[in-house]
Amino acid sequence: MMQLFRQYIAPVLVVLIFLVALLAVSARIFLPNDLAAPAPVSQMIEFKGAMHG
């Protein structure tokens, strides 16, 4: 059973994870510019303060 996992299942899982990551990174090209930008840090700090208050 371990032999089957090492020869067939593990490589397929590695390739699938790689393809999903590649797809996620490539999808940023098609997003509008405002969605592809990093999240503003100042708003996140205010939001965290509101959560704890």
PDBQT receptor file of N, H, CA, C and O in Angstrom, charges set to zero:
ATOM      1  N   MET A   1       0.834  -1.208   0.000  1.00  0.00    +0.000 N 
ATOM      2  CA  MET A   1       0.000   0.000   0.000  1.00  0.00    +0.000 C 
ATOM      3  C   MET A   1       0.874   1.266   0.000  1.00  0.00    +0.000 C 
ATOM      4  O   MET A   1       0.580   2.231  -0.706  1.00  0.00    +0.000 OA
ATOM      5  N   MET A   2       1.948   1.247   0.799  1.00  0.00    +0.000 N 
ATOM      6  H   MET A   2       2.187   0.463   1.372  1.00  0.00    +0.000 HD
ATOM      7  CA  MET A   2       2.842   2.406   0.849  1.00  0.00    +0.000 C 
ATOM      8  C   MET A   2       3.538   2.606  -0.495  1.00  0.00    +0.000 C 
ATOM      9  O   MET A   2       3.758   3.737  -0.929  1.00  0.00    +0.000 OA
ATOM     10  N   GLN A   3       3.880   1.506  -1.139  1.00  0.00    +0.000 N 
ATOM     11  H   GLN A   3       3.702   0.588  -0.786  1.00  0.00    +0.000 HD
ATOM     12  CA  GLN A   3       4.523   1.573  -2.464  1.00  0.00    +0.000 C 
ATOM     13  C   GLN A   3       3.584   2.253  -3.465  1.00  0.00    +0.000 C 
ATOM     14  O   GLN A   3       4.009   3.103  -4.248  1.00  0.00    +0.000 OA
ATOM     15  N   LEU A   4       2.315   1.873  -3.432  1.00  0.00    +0.000 N 
ATOM     16  H   LEU A   4       1.969   1.183  -2.797  1.00  0.00    +0.000 HD
ATOM     17  CA  LEU A   4       1.314   2.470  -4.325  1.00  0.00    +0.000 C 
ATOM     18  C   LEU A   4       1.205   3.972  -4.073  1.00  0.00    +0.000 C 
ATOM     19  O   LEU A   4       1.136   4.769  -5.008  1.00  0.00    +0.000 OA
ATOM     20  N   PHE A   5       1.190   4.346  -2.784  1.00  0.00    +0.000 N 
ATOM     21  H   PHE A   5       1.246   3.699  -2.024  1.00  0.00    +0.000 HD
ATOM     22  CA  PHE A   5       1.082   5.766  -2.437  1.00  0.00    +0.000 C 
ATOM     23  C   PHE A   5       2.284   6.549  -2.948  1.00  0.00    +0.000 C 
ATOM     24  O   PHE A   5       2.128   7.629  -3.517  1.00  0.00    +0.000 OA
ATOM     25  N   ARG A   6       3.492   6.000  -2.746  1.00  0.00    +0.000 N 
ATOM     26  H   ARG A   6       3.619   5.122  -2.284  1.00  0.00    +0.000 HD
ATOM     27  CA  ARG A   6       4.707   6.717  -3.143  1.00  0.00    +0.000 C 
ATOM     28  C   ARG A   6       4.851   6.818  -4.650  1.00  0.00    +0.000 C 
ATOM     29  O   ARG A   6       5.347   7.825  -5.156  1.00  0.00    +0.000 OA
ATOM     30  N   GLN A   7       4.429   5.801  -5.370  1.00  0.00    +0.000 N 
ATOM     31  H   GLN A   7       4.026   4.983  -4.959  1.00  0.00    +0.000 HD
ATOM     32  CA  GLN A   7       4.651   5.802  -6.820  1.00  0.00    +0.000 C 
ATOM     33  C   GLN A   7       3.560   6.531  -7.590  1.00  0.00    +0.000 C 
ATOM     34  O   GLN A   7       3.841   7.135  -8.625  1.00  0.00    +0.000 OA
ATOM     35  N   TYR A   8       2.338   6.489  -7.114  1.00  0.00    +0.000 N 
ATOM     36  H   TYR A   8       2.110   5.998  -6.273  1.00  0.00    +0.000 HD
ATOM     37  CA  TYR A   8       1.232   7.027  -7.904  1.00  0.00    +0.000 C 
ATOM     38  C   TYR A   8       0.507   8.185  -7.228  1.00  0.00    +0.000 C 
ATOM     39  O   TYR A   8       0.314   9.231  -7.848  1.00  0.00    +0.000 OA
ATOM     40  N   ILE A   9       0.109   8.022  -5.989  1.00  0.00    +0.000 N 
ATOM     41  H   ILE A   9       0.266   7.172  -5.485  1.00  0.00    +0.000 HD
ATOM     42  CA  ILE A   9      -0.771   9.002  -5.353  1.00  0.00    +0.000 C 
ATOM     43  C   ILE A   9      -0.011  10.266  -4.960  1.00  0.00    +0.000 C 
ATOM     44  O   ILE A   9      -0.484  11.370  -5.230  1.00  0.00    +0.000 OA
ATOM     45  N   ALA A  10       1.151  10.132  -4.331  1.00  0.00    +0.000 N 
ATOM     46  H   ALA A  10       1.536   9.236  -4.112  1.00  0.00    +0.000 HD
ATOM     47  CA  ALA A  10       1.917  11.306  -3.886  1.00  0.00    +0.000 C 
ATOM     48  C   ALA A  10       2.332  12.213  -5.049  1.00  0.00    +0.000 C 
ATOM     49  O   ALA A  10       2.159  13.428  -4.949  1.00  0.00    +0.000 OA
ATOM     50  N   PRO A  11       2.874  11.671  -6.155  1.00  0.00    +0.000 N 
ATOM     51  CA  PRO A  11       3.220  12.568  -7.272  1.00  0.00    +0.000 C 
ATOM     52  C   PRO A  11       2.011  13.288  -7.857  1.00  0.00    +0.000 C 
ATOM     53  O   PRO A  11       2.110  14.454  -8.237  1.00  0.00    +0.000 OA
ATOM     54  N   VAL A  12       0.881  12.609  -7.931  1.00  0.00    +0.000 N 
ATOM     55  H   VAL A  12       0.801  11.661  -7.623  1.00  0.00    +0.000 HD
ATOM     56  CA  VAL A  12      -0.329  13.251  -8.454  1.00  0.00    +0.000 C 
ATOM     57  C   VAL A  12      -0.763  14.377  -7.520  1.00  0.00    +0.000 C 
ATOM     58  O   VAL A  12      -1.166  15.444  -7.984  1.00  0.00    +0.000 OA
ATOM     59  N   LEU A  13      -0.684  14.151  -6.212  1.00  0.00    +0.000 N 
ATOM     60  H   LEU A  13      -0.357  13.284  -5.835  1.00  0.00    +0.000 HD
ATOM     61  CA  LEU A  13      -1.043  15.201  -5.257  1.00  0.00    +0.000 C 
ATOM     62  C   LEU A  13      -0.117  16.408  -5.379  1.00  0.00    +0.000 C 
ATOM     63  O   LEU A  13      -0.571  17.551  -5.328  1.00  0.00    +0.000 OA
ATOM     64  N   VAL A  14       1.177  16.153  -5.539  1.00  0.00    +0.000 N 
ATOM     65  H   VAL A  14       1.545  15.225  -5.581  1.00  0.00    +0.000 HD
ATOM     66  CA  VAL A  14       2.139  17.251  -5.672  1.00  0.00    +0.000 C 
ATOM     67  C   VAL A  14       1.838  18.069  -6.923  1.00  0.00    +0.000 C 
ATOM     68  O   VAL A  14       1.843  19.299  -6.881  1.00  0.00    +0.000 OA
ATOM     69  N   VAL A  15       1.577  17.390  -8.032  1.00  0.00    +0.000 N 
ATOM     70  H   VAL A  15       1.573  16.390  -8.067  1.00  0.00    +0.000 HD
ATOM     71  CA  VAL A  15       1.281  18.092  -9.287  1.00  0.00    +0.000 C 
ATOM     72  C   VAL A  15      -0.027  18.866  -9.170  1.00  0.00    +0.000 C 
ATOM     73  O   VAL A  15      -0.119  19.992  -9.658  1.00  0.00    +0.000 OA
ATOM     74  N   LEU A  16      -1.039  18.284  -8.533  1.00  0.00    +0.000 N 
ATOM     75  H   LEU A  16      -0.964  17.369  -8.136  1.00  0.00    +0.000 HD
ATOM     76  CA  LEU A  16      -2.314  18.978  -8.364  1.00  0.00    +0.000 C 
ATOM     77  C   LEU A  16      -2.153  20.241  -7.511  1.00  0.00    +0.000 C 
ATOM     78  O   LEU A  16      -2.711  21.287  -7.843  1.00  0.00    +0.000 OA
ATOM     79  N   ILE A  17      -1.400  20.148  -6.426  1.00  0.00    +0.000 N 
ATOM     80  H   ILE A  17      -0.947  19.298  -6.156  1.00  0.00    +0.000 HD
ATOM     81  CA  ILE A  17      -1.172  21.323  -5.577  1.00  0.00    +0.000 C 
ATOM     82  C   ILE A  17      -0.436  22.407  -6.357  1.00  0.00    +0.000 C 
ATOM     83  O   ILE A  17      -0.761  23.590  -6.255  1.00  0.00    +0.000 OA
ATOM     84  N   PHE A  18       0.567  21.987  -7.140  1.00  0.00    +0.000 N 
ATOM     85  H   PHE A  18       0.831  21.026  -7.223  1.00  0.00    +0.000 HD
ATOM     86  CA  PHE A  18       1.305  22.949  -7.958  1.00  0.00    +0.000 C 
ATOM     87  C   PHE A  18       0.382  23.628  -8.962  1.00  0.00    +0.000 C 
ATOM     88  O   PHE A  18       0.446  24.846  -9.133  1.00  0.00    +0.000 OA
ATOM     89  N   LEU A  19      -0.476  22.857  -9.627  1.00  0.00    +0.000 N 
ATOM     90  H   LEU A  19      -0.528  21.868  -9.488  1.00  0.00    +0.000 HD
ATOM     91  CA  LEU A  19      -1.368  23.435 -10.633  1.00  0.00    +0.000 C 
ATOM     92  C   LEU A  19      -2.385  24.384 -10.008  1.00  0.00    +0.000 C 
ATOM     93  O   LEU A  19      -2.705  25.419 -10.592  1.00  0.00    +0.000 OA
ATOM     94  N   VAL A  20      -2.893  24.040  -8.831  1.00  0.00    +0.000 N 
ATOM     95  H   VAL A  20      -2.633  23.199  -8.357  1.00  0.00    +0.000 HD
ATOM     96  CA  VAL A  20      -3.841  24.930  -8.151  1.00  0.00    +0.000 C 
ATOM     97  C   VAL A  20      -3.156  26.239  -7.766  1.00  0.00    +0.000 C 
ATOM     98  O   VAL A  20      -3.739  27.314  -7.914  1.00  0.00    +0.000 OA
ATOM     99  N   ALA A  21      -1.916  26.151  -7.271  1.00  0.00    +0.000 N 
ATOM    100  H   ALA A  21      -1.443  25.278  -7.151  1.00  0.00    +0.000 HD
ATOM    101  CA  ALA A  21      -1.177  27.367  -6.920  1.00  0.00    +0.000 C 
ATOM    102  C   ALA A  21      -0.889  28.206  -8.161  1.00  0.00    +0.000 C 
ATOM    103  O   ALA A  21      -1.007  29.431  -8.126  1.00  0.00    +0.000 OA
ATOM    104  N   LEU A  22      -0.515  27.555  -9.249  1.00  0.00    +0.000 N 
ATOM    105  H   LEU A  22      -0.419  26.560  -9.277  1.00  0.00    +0.000 HD
ATOM    106  CA  LEU A  22      -0.245  28.270 -10.495  1.00  0.00    +0.000 C 
ATOM    107  C   LEU A  22      -1.506  28.956 -11.008  1.00  0.00    +0.000 C 
ATOM    108  O   LEU A  22      -1.450  30.094 -11.473  1.00  0.00    +0.000 OA
ATOM    109  N   LEU A  23      -2.633  28.274 -10.926  1.00  0.00    +0.000 N 
ATOM    110  H   LEU A  23      -2.679  27.350 -10.549  1.00  0.00    +0.000 HD
ATOM    111  CA  LEU A  23      -3.906  28.846 -11.359  1.00  0.00    +0.000 C 
ATOM    112  C   LEU A  23      -4.278  30.055 -10.496  1.00  0.00    +0.000 C 
ATOM    113  O   LEU A  23      -4.747  31.069 -11.013  1.00  0.00    +0.000 OA
ATOM    114  N   ALA A  24      -4.066  29.945  -9.182  1.00  0.00    +0.000 N 
ATOM    115  H   ALA A  24      -3.684  29.121  -8.762  1.00  0.00    +0.000 HD
ATOM    116  CA  ALA A  24      -4.404  31.051  -8.282  1.00  0.00    +0.000 C 
ATOM    117  C   ALA A  24      -3.547  32.278  -8.569  1.00  0.00    +0.000 C 
ATOM    118  O   ALA A  24      -4.046  33.403  -8.552  1.00  0.00    +0.000 OA
ATOM    119  N   VAL A  25      -2.263  32.065  -8.833  1.00  0.00    +0.000 N 
ATOM    120  H   VAL A  25      -1.858  31.151  -8.847  1.00  0.00    +0.000 HD
ATOM    121  CA  VAL A  25      -1.380  33.193  -9.129  1.00  0.00    +0.000 C 
ATOM    122  C   VAL A  25      -1.705  33.773 -10.500  1.00  0.00    +0.000 C 
ATOM    123  O   VAL A  25      -1.693  34.992 -10.674  1.00  0.00    +0.000 OA
ATOM    124  N   SER A  26      -1.992  32.923 -11.464  1.00  0.00    +0.000 N 
ATOM    125  H   SER A  26      -2.002  31.933 -11.323  1.00  0.00    +0.000 HD
ATOM    126  CA  SER A  26      -2.297  33.391 -12.814  1.00  0.00    +0.000 C 
ATOM    127  C   SER A  26      -3.631  34.130 -12.865  1.00  0.00    +0.000 C 
ATOM    128  O   SER A  26      -3.818  35.007 -13.709  1.00  0.00    +0.000 OA
ATOM    129  N   ALA A  27      -4.550  33.790 -11.985  1.00  0.00    +0.000 N 
ATOM    130  H   ALA A  27      -4.398  33.078 -11.300  1.00  0.00    +0.000 HD
ATOM    131  CA  ALA A  27      -5.866  34.432 -11.995  1.00  0.00    +0.000 C 
ATOM    132  C   ALA A  27      -5.766  35.912 -11.654  1.00  0.00    +0.000 C 
ATOM    133  O   ALA A  27      -6.655  36.687 -12.008  1.00  0.00    +0.000 OA
ATOM    134  N   ARG A  28      -4.692  36.320 -10.970  1.00  0.00    +0.000 N 
ATOM    135  H   ARG A  28      -3.970  35.691 -10.682  1.00  0.00    +0.000 HD
ATOM    136  CA  ARG A  28      -4.526  37.742 -10.622  1.00  0.00    +0.000 C 
ATOM    137  C   ARG A  28      -4.416  38.618 -11.861  1.00  0.00    +0.000 C 
ATOM    138  O   ARG A  28      -4.741  39.804 -11.805  1.00  0.00    +0.000 OA
ATOM    139  N   ILE A  29      -3.964  38.058 -12.975  1.00  0.00    +0.000 N 
ATOM    140  H   ILE A  29      -3.699  37.095 -13.020  1.00  0.00    +0.000 HD
ATOM    141  CA  ILE A  29      -3.831  38.838 -14.205  1.00  0.00    +0.000 C 
ATOM    142  C   ILE A  29      -5.202  39.339 -14.660  1.00  0.00    +0.000 C 
ATOM    143  O   ILE A  29      -5.322  40.445 -15.187  1.00  0.00    +0.000 OA
ATOM    144  N   PHE A  30      -6.230  38.522 -14.452  1.00  0.00    +0.000 N 
ATOM    145  H   PHE A  30      -6.133  37.623 -14.024  1.00  0.00    +0.000 HD
ATOM    146  CA  PHE A  30      -7.555  38.842 -14.970  1.00  0.00    +0.000 C 
ATOM    147  C   PHE A  30      -8.399  39.639 -13.984  1.00  0.00    +0.000 C 
ATOM    148  O   PHE A  30      -9.505  40.062 -14.322  1.00  0.00    +0.000 OA
ATOM    149  N   LEU A  31      -7.895  39.852 -12.768  1.00  0.00    +0.000 N 
ATOM    150  H   LEU A  31      -6.997  39.509 -12.494  1.00  0.00    +0.000 HD
ATOM    151  CA  LEU A  31      -8.652  40.635 -11.799  1.00  0.00    +0.000 C 
ATOM    152  C   LEU A  31      -8.553  42.121 -12.131  1.00  0.00    +0.000 C 
ATOM    153  O   LEU A  31      -7.555  42.558 -12.704  1.00  0.00    +0.000 OA
ATOM    154  N   PRO A  32      -9.568  42.897 -11.781  1.00  0.00    +0.000 N 
ATOM    155  CA  PRO A  32      -9.433  44.351 -11.904  1.00  0.00    +0.000 C 
ATOM    156  C   PRO A  32      -8.285  44.830 -11.011  1.00  0.00    +0.000 C 
ATOM    157  O   PRO A  32      -7.935  44.174 -10.030  1.00  0.00    +0.000 OA
ATOM    158  N   ASN A  33      -7.708  45.975 -11.360  1.00  0.00    +0.000 N 
ATOM    159  H   ASN A  33      -7.993  46.509 -12.157  1.00  0.00    +0.000 HD
ATOM    160  CA  ASN A  33      -6.530  46.455 -10.635  1.00  0.00    +0.000 C 
ATOM    161  C   ASN A  33      -6.795  46.698  -9.154  1.00  0.00    +0.000 C 
ATOM    162  O   ASN A  33      -5.907  46.485  -8.329  1.00  0.00    +0.000 OA
ATOM    163  N   ASP A  34      -8.003  47.139  -8.801  1.00  0.00    +0.000 N 
ATOM    164  H   ASP A  34      -8.725  47.312  -9.471  1.00  0.00    +0.000 HD
ATOM    165  CA  ASP A  34      -8.266  47.416  -7.391  1.00  0.00    +0.000 C 
ATOM    166  C   ASP A  34      -8.342  46.128  -6.571  1.00  0.00    +0.000 C 
ATOM    167  O   ASP A  34      -8.064  46.150  -5.372  1.00  0.00    +0.000 OA
ATOM    168  N   LEU A  35      -8.714  45.010  -7.194  1.00  0.00    +0.000 N 
ATOM    169  H   LEU A  35      -8.941  44.992  -8.168  1.00  0.00    +0.000 HD
ATOM    170  CA  LEU A  35      -8.761  43.749  -6.459  1.00  0.00    +0.000 C 
ATOM    171  C   LEU A  35      -7.387  43.092  -6.384  1.00  0.00    +0.000 C 
ATOM    172  O   LEU A  35      -7.105  42.356  -5.439  1.00  0.00    +0.000 OA
ATOM    173  N   ALA A  36      -6.537  43.348  -7.363  1.00  0.00    +0.000 N 
ATOM    174  H   ALA A  36      -6.766  43.946  -8.131  1.00  0.00    +0.000 HD
ATOM    175  CA  ALA A  36      -5.221  42.722  -7.390  1.00  0.00    +0.000 C 
ATOM    176  C   ALA A  36      -4.234  43.419  -6.465  1.00  0.00    +0.000 C 
ATOM    177  O   ALA A  36      -3.168  42.876  -6.177  1.00  0.00    +0.000 OA
ATOM    178  N   ALA A  37      -4.579  44.620  -5.994  1.00  0.00    +0.000 N 
ATOM    179  H   ALA A  37      -5.445  45.061  -6.228  1.00  0.00    +0.000 HD
ATOM    180  CA  ALA A  37      -3.672  45.370  -5.123  1.00  0.00    +0.000 C 
ATOM    181  C   ALA A  37      -3.647  44.738  -3.730  1.00  0.00    +0.000 C 
ATOM    182  O   ALA A  37      -4.615  44.097  -3.322  1.00  0.00    +0.000 OA
ATOM    183  N   PRO A  38      -2.554  44.917  -3.008  1.00  0.00    +0.000 N 
ATOM    184  CA  PRO A  38      -2.508  44.413  -1.625  1.00  0.00    +0.000 C 
ATOM    185  C   PRO A  38      -3.546  45.115  -0.755  1.00  0.00    +0.000 C 
ATOM    186  O   PRO A  38      -3.931  46.251  -1.034  1.00  0.00    +0.000 OA
ATOM    187  N   ALA A  39      -3.989  44.451   0.277  1.00  0.00    +0.000 N 
ATOM    188  H   ALA A  39      -3.677  43.528   0.504  1.00  0.00    +0.000 HD
ATOM    189  CA  ALA A  39      -4.983  45.032   1.173  1.00  0.00    +0.000 C 
ATOM    190  C   ALA A  39      -4.370  46.203   1.932  1.00  0.00    +0.000 C 
ATOM    191  O   ALA A  39      -3.224  46.117   2.372  1.00  0.00    +0.000 OA
ATOM    192  N   PRO A  40      -5.115  47.296   2.095  1.00  0.00    +0.000 N 
ATOM    193  CA  PRO A  40      -4.583  48.427   2.862  1.00  0.00    +0.000 C 
ATOM    194  C   PRO A  40      -4.418  48.048   4.332  1.00  0.00    +0.000 C 
ATOM    195  O   PRO A  40      -5.336  47.505   4.947  1.00  0.00    +0.000 OA
ATOM    196  N   VAL A  41      -3.252  48.335   4.884  1.00  0.00    +0.000 N 
ATOM    197  H   VAL A  41      -2.507  48.775   4.384  1.00  0.00    +0.000 HD
ATOM    198  CA  VAL A  41      -2.934  47.894   6.246  1.00  0.00    +0.000 C 
ATOM    199  C   VAL A  41      -3.663  48.742   7.277  1.00  0.00    +0.000 C 
ATOM    200  O   VAL A  41      -4.080  48.218   8.310  1.00  0.00    +0.000 OA
ATOM    201  N   SER A  42      -3.829  50.037   7.026  1.00  0.00    +0.000 N 
ATOM    202  H   SER A  42      -3.491  50.463   6.187  1.00  0.00    +0.000 HD
ATOM    203  CA  SER A  42      -4.425  50.924   8.022  1.00  0.00    +0.000 C 
ATOM    204  C   SER A  42      -5.869  50.532   8.328  1.00  0.00    +0.000 C 
ATOM    205  O   SER A  42      -6.285  50.600   9.484  1.00  0.00    +0.000 OA
ATOM    206  N   GLN A  43      -6.625  50.133   7.342  1.00  0.00    +0.000 N 
ATOM    207  H   GLN A  43      -6.286  50.078   6.402  1.00  0.00    +0.000 HD
ATOM    208  CA  GLN A  43      -8.008  49.723   7.577  1.00  0.00    +0.000 C 
ATOM    209  C   GLN A  43      -8.065  48.435   8.384  1.00  0.00    +0.000 C 
ATOM    210  O   GLN A  43      -8.972  48.259   9.196  1.00  0.00    +0.000 OA
ATOM    211  N   MET A  44      -7.116  47.535   8.175  1.00  0.00    +0.000 N 
ATOM    212  H   MET A  44      -6.378  47.679   7.515  1.00  0.00    +0.000 HD
ATOM    213  CA  MET A  44      -7.095  46.287   8.930  1.00  0.00    +0.000 C 
ATOM    214  C   MET A  44      -6.814  46.555  10.408  1.00  0.00    +0.000 C 
ATOM    215  O   MET A  44      -7.379  45.890  11.277  1.00  0.00    +0.000 OA
ATOM    216  N   ILE A  45      -5.952  47.518  10.695  1.00  0.00    +0.000 N 
ATOM    217  H   ILE A  45      -5.493  48.058   9.990  1.00  0.00    +0.000 HD
ATOM    218  CA  ILE A  45      -5.635  47.843  12.092  1.00  0.00    +0.000 C 
ATOM    219  C   ILE A  45      -6.870  48.421  12.780  1.00  0.00    +0.000 C 
ATOM    220  O   ILE A  45      -7.155  48.074  13.926  1.00  0.00    +0.000 OA
ATOM    221  N   GLU A  46      -7.606  49.301  12.095  1.00  0.00    +0.000 N 
ATOM    222  H   GLU A  46      -7.374  49.583  11.164  1.00  0.00    +0.000 HD
ATOM    223  CA  GLU A  46      -8.832  49.863  12.657  1.00  0.00    +0.000 C 
ATOM    224  C   GLU A  46      -9.864  48.771  12.886  1.00  0.00    +0.000 C 
ATOM    225  O   GLU A  46     -10.579  48.797  13.887  1.00  0.00    +0.000 OA
ATOM    226  N   PHE A  47      -9.949  47.825  11.983  1.00  0.00    +0.000 N 
ATOM    227  H   PHE A  47      -9.368  47.804  11.170  1.00  0.00    +0.000 HD
ATOM    228  CA  PHE A  47     -10.919  46.744  12.103  1.00  0.00    +0.000 C 
ATOM    229  C   PHE A  47     -10.592  45.857  13.305  1.00  0.00    +0.000 C 
ATOM    230  O   PHE A  47     -11.491  45.442  14.036  1.00  0.00    +0.000 OA
ATOM    231  N   LYS A  48      -9.308  45.568  13.507  1.00  0.00    +0.000 N 
ATOM    232  H   LYS A  48      -8.577  45.905  12.913  1.00  0.00    +0.000 HD
ATOM    233  CA  LYS A  48      -8.911  44.746  14.655  1.00  0.00    +0.000 C 
ATOM    234  C   LYS A  48      -9.216  45.471  15.961  1.00  0.00    +0.000 C 
ATOM    235  O   LYS A  48      -9.637  44.850  16.938  1.00  0.00    +0.000 OA
ATOM    236  N   GLY A  49      -9.004  46.781  15.977  1.00  0.00    +0.000 N 
ATOM    237  H   GLY A  49      -8.662  47.285  15.184  1.00  0.00    +0.000 HD
ATOM    238  CA  GLY A  49      -9.315  47.549  17.173  1.00  0.00    +0.000 C 
ATOM    239  C   GLY A  49     -10.803  47.534  17.474  1.00  0.00    +0.000 C 
ATOM    240  O   GLY A  49     -11.198  47.479  18.639  1.00  0.00    +0.000 OA
ATOM    241  N   ALA A  50     -11.629  47.582  16.449  1.00  0.00    +0.000 N 
ATOM    242  H   ALA A  50     -11.309  47.627  15.503  1.00  0.00    +0.000 HD
ATOM    243  CA  ALA A  50     -13.078  47.548  16.638  1.00  0.00    +0.000 C 
ATOM    244  C   ALA A  50     -13.530  46.181  17.140  1.00  0.00    +0.000 C 
ATOM    245  O   ALA A  50     -14.505  46.081  17.885  1.00  0.00    +0.000 OA
ATOM    246  N   MET A  51     -12.829  45.136  16.737  1.00  0.00    +0.000 N 
ATOM    247  H   MET A  51     -12.037  45.217  16.132  1.00  0.00    +0.000 HD
ATOM    248  CA  MET A  51     -13.201  43.787  17.166  1.00  0.00    +0.000 C 
ATOM    249  C   MET A  51     -12.938  43.599  18.656  1.00  0.00    +0.000 C 
ATOM    250  O   MET A  51     -13.730  42.958  19.348  1.00  0.00    +0.000 OA
ATOM    251  N   HIS A  52     -11.835  44.151  19.157  1.00  0.00    +0.000 N 
ATOM    252  H   HIS A  52     -11.191  44.671  18.596  1.00  0.00    +0.000 HD
ATOM    253  CA  HIS A  52     -11.472  43.939  20.556  1.00  0.00    +0.000 C 
ATOM    254  C   HIS A  52     -12.192  44.914  21.485  1.00  0.00    +0.000 C 
ATOM    255  O   HIS A  52     -12.325  44.651  22.680  1.00  0.00    +0.000 OA
ATOM    256  N   GLY A  53     -12.646  46.018  20.949  1.00  0.00    +0.000 N 
ATOM    257  H   GLY A  53     -12.537  46.231  19.978  1.00  0.00    +0.000 HD
ATOM    258  CA  GLY A  53     -13.265  47.038  21.778  1.00  0.00    +0.000 C 
ATOM    259  C   GLY A  53     -14.644  46.673  22.106  1.00  0.00    +0.000 C 
ATOM    260  O   GLY A  53     -15.331  47.419  22.803  1.00  0.00    +0.000 OA
TER     261      GLY A  53
